[in-house]
Amino acid sequence: MDYHGSLDERVNVVHSGVDNEDFHPRNSCLYGEGISLKHGIANARPLVLPVGGDWERRGVRTVKKAL
């Protein structure tokens, strides 16, 4: 809203619901190896974890081919 200069009563802000501190990239370096070991995931491999449905629209097949 700051970008546009005013807060209009007609605008509803919907937050993503994601805690940016919990899901900050630095946490991968801090906790990634331990979590990978705990769940038996090879640490050097890329990990993609799609959440929710509609995988076709999310491009999961395309990402799988790319990896």
PyMOL commands that set and color helices and strands:
alter all, ss='L'
color gray80, all
select helices_A, chain A and resi 2-4+26-38+55-58+60-66
alter helices_A, ss='H'
color red, helices_A
deselect
rebuild
show_as cartoon
